[in-house]
Amino acid sequence: MAALAPVSESENSSPPRQGNPFKLVDPMSMGKGGVDCGLMPTSILSSESIADALSMRFQQVHGTRPKVFRAPGRVNLIGEHTDYNDGYVMPIAIGLCTWVAAGRRDDRILQVHSVHFGETIELSLDGLAGSPRRHWSDYIRGVAAVLGDGRKLSGANLVIYGQLPLGGGLSSSASLEISTALALMWTSNFELPPLEMVRICQRAEHEYAGTRCGMMDQFVTTFGRSQHALMLDCRSLEYQLLPIPADARVVVANSMVRHELAAGEYNRRRADCETGVRILGRHQPTVRALRDVSPADLERHKSELPDPVYRRCHHVISENQRVLIAAQALQAGDLDRFGQCMYESHRSLSCDYQVSSAELDVLVELASACPGVYGARMTGGGFGGCTVNLVRSDAVEQFQAKMAEGYARATGIIPALYACSAAEGAGAS
């Protein structure tokens, strides 16, 4: 079990307003990686250890036994910035999760404690409206507000423990949203179909966090399957589970450079895509999204598009093709071809969509020179965060060592690297 800081008798009877009585001391936070530092851990505590530790601390503070829920982060193997263009994506859920311990209250208050921030906030269920506040509680507030639209929510005590690096491109936001939704449905004694919960959490991020994300993150966090990639058609929401060969591992490399999607660049890219759809739709009324535009159609009307808009459209249209090719390669066990699609995706994200960073480019370049690497690319929204690398299983240890050394030499930053496997989607612990 993960060790916990000692608790005093006074904490049992009346939770203090200051300090951090919920402190969860994780061995991974010492040295490389770690939750409290916001880094990527080099190893993972068992789910049982985290759930038991969080449950025990909740009981010591609130005096009742909670229900613990978990929702994984995700790594997108290929298909970046295609989800909100009705395109194709291929993510996996990973073993790093957001954990929420939940207990019922008899009033209309949500008391929420974040272990990562060492902060406790209170939200009234009768006063959740408002624009984004640029605070971690926006995600909680948004999920509660949208979930409570037409449904009766009850007050709750929540303690949140996150293993995912914030702003790392591994979808810590969707992980927090889905785990919170599961917790609030339980405390309020109702259930919803998983897809409805996914839509609620996407809407919460749009309206309360200010990020106009697609549905990929919430979807794979909910529907992910162990040892499988999930190829999702973001228009029809049909998906296919693709087994990942046993002789390949996914290694995530955290650049330790944090992005802020809500700062506006993500939304600007989406607006560029919508501009492209409007212009191209003048010639083809059936065009509803870039999903409906062929490479030939784009080139035919290139002169009508501002250069940045053309570049955004070119990335999305070519990326959709890469996902389809990558899916065929994975089914055929052709990891070399799959890896080539990853490298092509990164070049497109860097040159056309312009969401990479110098640090991410260094990580991909270093990976391409390592033995046993099939492919590498940035993953997530961009402007920092992580790369995803497909590596031969017997080369992972050497790969991690070479990457750590090379990146530190090139940037002066020590990266965090994590060899992961595709994990199950969200649920109760």
C-alpha positions in Angstrom: 0.0 0.0 0.0 1.2 3.5 -0.7 2.3 5.2 2.5 0.2 8.0 3.9 1.2 10.9 6.0 0.1 10.6 9.7 -3.3 12.0 10.6 -4.1 13.6 13.9 -7.2 12.9 16.0 -8.5 16.4 15.2 -8.5 15.6 11.5 -11.0 12.8 12.1 -13.6 15.1 13.7 -13.2 18.3 11.7 -11.2 18.5 8.5 -8.9 21.6 8.6 -9.4 24.3 6.1 -5.7 24.8 5.5 -2.7 22.6 4.8 -3.1 19.2 3.1 -4.6 16.6 5.4 -5.1 14.3 2.4 -1.4 14.1 1.5 -0.7 10.8 -0.3 3.0 10.1 -0.2 3.9 8.2 -3.3 7.4 6.5 -3.6 7.4 7.5 -7.2 7.5 11.2 -6.3 11.0 10.8 -4.9 13.7 11.3 -7.6 12.7 10.6 -11.2 9.1 10.8 -12.0 6.3 11.1 -9.5 2.8 12.2 -9.1 3.3 15.1 -6.7 6.0 16.6 -9.0 3.7 16.3 -12.0 6.2 14.0 -13.8 5.8 10.7 -15.4 6.5 7.8 -13.0 9.1 5.2 -13.9 6.9 2.5 -12.4 3.3 2.3 -11.2 1.8 1.4 -7.9 -0.8 -1.3 -8.1 -4.4 -0.2 -8.5 -5.2 -1.9 -5.2 -2.5 0.0 -3.4 -3.7 3.4 -4.6 -7.4 2.6 -4.0 -6.6 1.3 -0.5 -4.5 4.3 0.4 -6.9 6.8 -0.9 -9.8 5.1 0.8 -8.0 5.0 4.1 -7.2 8.7 4.0 -10.7 9.6 3.1 -12.0 7.6 6.1 -9.6 9.3 8.4 -10.7 12.8 7.3 -14.4 12.3 6.6 -15.2 9.3 8.9 -16.9 7.2 6.2 -15.7 4.6 3.8 -15.8 6.0 0.2 -16.3 4.4 -3.2 -13.2 4.8 -5.4 -13.4 5.3 -9.1 -10.6 5.4 -11.6 -10.3 6.7 -15.2 -7.2 6.1 -17.3 -5.3 8.6 -19.4 -4.6 7.9 -23.0 -1.9 7.9 -25.6 -2.9 8.5 -29.2 -0.8 6.3 -31.4 -1.9 8.1 -34.6 -4.7 10.4 -35.7 -4.0 13.8 -34.1 -6.4 16.8 -34.4 -8.7 14.7 -36.6 -11.3 13.9 -33.9 -13.0 17.3 -34.1 -12.9 17.1 -37.9 -15.1 13.9 -37.9 -12.0 11.9 -38.7 -10.2 8.8 -37.5 -8.1 8.3 -34.4 -6.2 5.3 -32.9 -5.6 5.8 -29.1 -5.0 3.4 -26.3 -6.0 3.8 -22.7 -2.9 3.6 -20.4 -2.3 2.4 -16.8 -1.9 5.9 -15.4 -5.2 7.1 -14.0 -7.1 9.8 -12.1 -8.6 8.4 -8.9 -11.6 9.8 -7.1 -12.7 8.7 -3.7 -16.3 9.7 -3.2 -18.7 9.9 -0.3 -22.3 11.2 0.0 -23.4 14.3 1.8 -26.8 15.4 2.9 -26.6 18.9 1.5 -26.0 20.6 -1.9 -22.3 21.1 -1.5 -19.4 19.4 -3.4 -16.3 19.5 -1.2 -13.4 18.5 -3.5 -9.7 18.0 -2.5 -6.9 17.7 -5.0 -3.9 15.8 -3.7 -1.8 17.2 -6.6 -2.5 20.9 -5.8 -2.9 20.4 -2.0 -6.1 22.4 -2.2 -9.7 22.0 -1.1 -12.6 23.8 -2.7 -16.3 23.9 -2.1 -18.9 24.2 -4.9 -22.6 24.8 -4.4 -24.7 22.6 -6.8 -27.0 25.6 -7.0 -24.2 28.0 -8.2 -22.2 26.2 -10.9 -22.8 28.5 -13.8 -20.1 30.8 -15.2 -17.3 31.0 -17.7 -14.0 29.3 -17.5 -11.9 30.4 -14.4 -8.6 28.8 -15.5 -8.6 26.7 -12.3 -8.5 22.9 -12.0 -12.0 23.0 -10.4 -13.5 24.1 -13.8 -13.5 20.4 -14.8 -15.3 19.3 -11.7 -17.7 22.3 -11.9 -18.4 21.6 -15.6 -19.1 17.9 -15.1 -21.4 18.6 -12.2 -23.3 21.3 -14.1 -23.8 19.3 -17.2 -24.5 16.1 -15.4 -27.1 17.9 -13.2 -28.9 19.4 -16.2 -32.3 17.7 -15.9 -31.0 15.3 -13.3 -30.9 15.6 -9.5 -27.4 15.6 -8.1 -26.6 15.2 -4.4 -23.8 16.8 -2.5 -20.5 14.8 -2.2 -17.1 14.7 -0.7 -14.4 14.0 -3.3 -10.7 13.4 -3.0 -8.8 13.3 -6.2 -5.4 11.7 -6.8 -3.9 12.0 -10.3 -1.0 10.0 -11.8 -1.0 11.9 -15.1 1.3 14.8 -15.8 -0.7 17.9 -16.3 -0.5 19.4 -19.7 1.5 16.4 -20.9 -0.8 15.4 -23.8 -2.0 12.3 -22.0 -5.5 13.6 -21.4 -5.5 14.3 -17.7 -8.6 16.5 -18.3 -10.7 13.7 -19.8 -9.5 11.3 -17.1 -10.6 13.8 -14.4 -13.9 14.4 -16.1 -14.8 10.7 -16.5 -13.8 9.7 -13.0 -15.7 12.6 -11.5 -18.8 11.8 -13.5 -18.7 8.2 -12.3 -18.3 9.4 -8.7 -21.1 11.9 -8.9 -23.5 9.4 -10.5 -22.8 7.0 -7.7 -23.3 9.5 -4.9 -26.5 10.7 -6.6 -27.9 7.1 -7.1 -28.3 7.0 -10.9 -26.5 5.6 -13.9 -26.2 6.7 -17.5 -25.2 4.8 -20.7 -21.4 5.2 -21.1 -21.7 7.1 -24.4 -24.0 9.6 -22.8 -21.5 10.1 -20.0 -18.8 10.6 -22.7 -20.9 13.3 -24.4 -21.5 15.0 -21.0 -17.9 15.2 -20.2 -17.0 16.6 -23.7 -19.6 19.3 -23.3 -18.3 20.1 -19.8 -14.8 20.7 -21.3 -16.2 22.9 -24.0 -18.3 25.1 -21.8 -16.5 25.2 -18.5 -12.8 24.7 -19.4 -13.0 26.6 -22.7 -11.4 23.9 -24.8 -13.3 22.8 -27.9 -12.0 19.3 -27.8 -13.2 16.3 -29.9 -14.6 13.2 -28.3 -11.6 10.9 -28.6 -10.2 11.4 -25.1 -13.3 10.8 -23.2 -14.3 8.0 -25.5 -11.1 5.9 -25.1 -10.9 6.7 -21.4 -14.3 5.0 -21.1 -14.2 2.3 -23.8 -10.4 1.4 -23.8 -9.5 -2.3 -23.7 -6.4 -4.0 -22.3 -3.8 -5.0 -25.0 -5.7 -3.3 -27.8 -5.6 0.0 -29.7 -9.0 1.5 -30.4 -9.6 2.8 -33.9 -12.5 5.2 -33.7 -14.6 6.8 -36.4 -15.3 10.1 -34.8 -18.4 10.7 -37.0 -20.3 7.5 -36.6 -18.6 6.6 -33.3 -18.1 3.1 -34.5 -14.9 1.6 -33.3 -12.6 -1.4 -33.9 -10.3 -3.0 -31.3 -6.9 -3.8 -32.8 -4.6 -6.2 -30.9 -1.1 -4.8 -30.2 1.6 -7.4 -31.0 3.2 -8.8 -27.9 6.7 -8.0 -29.1 6.1 -4.3 -29.2 5.8 -1.8 -26.4 4.5 1.7 -26.3 6.9 4.1 -24.5 5.8 7.6 -23.6 8.5 10.3 -23.3 7.6 13.4 -21.4 9.4 16.5 -22.6 8.7 18.1 -19.3 7.5 21.2 -21.2 3.9 21.8 -20.3 1.3 23.0 -22.7 -1.9 25.0 -22.0 -4.6 24.1 -24.4 -7.0 26.7 -22.9 -4.6 29.5 -23.9 -6.1 29.6 -27.3 -3.9 27.9 -29.8 -5.9 24.7 -29.8 -9.1 26.6 -30.5 -7.4 28.7 -33.2 -6.4 25.5 -35.0 -10.0 24.3 -34.9 -11.3 27.6 -36.2 -8.8 27.3 -39.1 -10.3 23.9 -40.0 -13.8 25.3 -39.8 -12.8 28.1 -42.2 -11.5 25.5 -44.6 -14.7 23.6 -44.5 -16.7 26.8 -45.2 -14.6 27.7 -48.3 -14.4 24.1 -49.7 -18.1 23.6 -49.0 -18.9 26.3 -51.6 -17.9 23.8 -54.2 -19.2 20.7 -52.6 -22.4 21.1 -50.6 -21.9 17.6 -49.1 -18.8 18.8 -47.2 -19.6 18.9 -43.5 -16.1 18.5 -42.1 -12.6 17.9 -43.4 -13.4 14.2 -43.3 -15.4 14.8 -46.5 -12.6 16.4 -48.5 -10.2 14.3 -50.6 -6.6 15.3 -51.2 -7.4 16.0 -54.8 -10.2 18.4 -53.8 -8.0 20.2 -51.4 -5.3 20.8 -54.1 -7.9 21.8 -56.6 -9.0 24.7 -54.5 -5.7 25.5 -52.7 -5.5 29.0 -54.2 -8.7 30.0 -52.4 -7.4 29.1 -49.0 -5.2 31.3 -46.8 -1.9 29.6 -46.3 -2.4 28.7 -42.6 -5.8 27.3 -43.4 -4.5 25.2 -46.3 -1.8 23.8 -44.0 -4.3 22.8 -41.3 -6.5 21.2 -43.9 -3.6 19.4 -45.5 -2.6 17.9 -42.1 -6.1 16.7 -41.2 -6.9 15.1 -44.6 -3.5 13.4 -44.9 -3.7 12.3 -41.2 -7.0 10.5 -41.8 -5.3 8.6 -44.6 -2.4 7.7 -42.3 -4.7 6.3 -39.7 -6.4 4.0 -42.2 -3.0 2.8 -43.5 -1.7 2.3 -39.9 -4.7 0.2 -39.0 -4.1 -2.1 -42.0 -0.4 -2.3 -41.0 -1.3 -3.2 -37.4 -3.7 -5.9 -38.5 -1.0 -7.4 -40.7 1.6 -7.2 -38.0 3.7 -4.8 -40.2 5.1 -2.6 -37.4 7.7 -1.0 -39.7 4.9 0.4 -41.9 3.0 1.5 -38.8 6.1 3.3 -37.5 6.6 5.0 -40.8 3.1 6.4 -40.5 4.0 7.7 -37.1 7.0 9.6 -38.4 5.0 11.1 -41.3 2.3 12.2 -38.8 4.9 14.0 -36.7 6.3 15.9 -39.7 2.8 17.0 -40.6 2.0 18.1 -37.1 5.2 20.1 -37.0 5.2 21.6 -40.4 1.5 21.9 -41.4 -0.5 22.0 -38.1 2.4 23.7 -36.3 1.7 22.3 -32.9 5.0 20.7 -32.2 7.8 22.3 -30.2 11.6 22.2 -30.3 11.7 19.7 -27.4 9.2 17.3 -29.1 11.1 17.5 -32.3 14.3 16.6 -30.4 12.6 13.6 -28.8 11.4 12.3 -32.1 14.8 12.8 -33.8 16.5 11.0 -30.9 14.1 8.1 -31.1 14.6 7.7 -34.8 18.3 6.9 -34.2 17.7 4.3 -31.5 17.8 0.6 -32.3 14.6 -1.3 -32.1 12.3 1.8 -32.6 9.5 1.3 -35.2 8.2 4.9 -35.0 7.8 8.0 -32.9 5.6 11.1 -32.9 4.2 13.8 -30.7 0.9 12.9 -29.1 -1.8 15.1 -27.7 -2.7 18.7 -28.4 0.9 19.8 -28.8 3.0 22.9 -27.7 4.9 20.6 -25.3 3.9 17.4 -23.6 4.8 13.9 -24.7 5.9 11.8 -27.6 4.7 8.3 -28.2 7.2 5.7 -29.3 6.6 2.2 -30.7 9.6 0.1 -29.6 10.6 -3.6 -29.9 10.0 -5.1 -26.5 13.6 -6.3 -26.0 15.0 -2.8 -26.9 12.9 -0.8 -24.3 15.5 -0.6 -21.6 18.3 0.6 -23.9 15.9 3.0 -25.6 15.0 4.6 -22.3 18.6 5.1 -21.3 19.6 6.5 -24.7 16.6 8.9 -24.8 17.3 10.2 -21.2 20.9 10.8 -22.0 20.4 12.4 -25.4 17.6 14.6 -24.4 19.4 15.9 -21.3 22.4 16.7 -23.4 20.4 18.5 -26.1 18.0 20.5 -23.8 19.4 20.4 -20.3 16.1 18.8 -19.2 15.7 15.3 -17.8 12.8 13.6 -19.4 10.5 11.1 -17.8 9.9 7.9 -19.7 7.3 5.3 -19.2 6.9 1.9 -20.9 3.2 1.2 -20.9 0.6 -1.2 -22.1 -2.9 -0.7 -23.3 -5.3 -0.7 -20.3 -8.9 -1.1 -19.5 -11.3 1.8 -19.5 -12.8 3.6 -16.5 -14.7 2.0 -13.7 -15.0 1.5 -10.0 -12.0 0.2 -8.1 
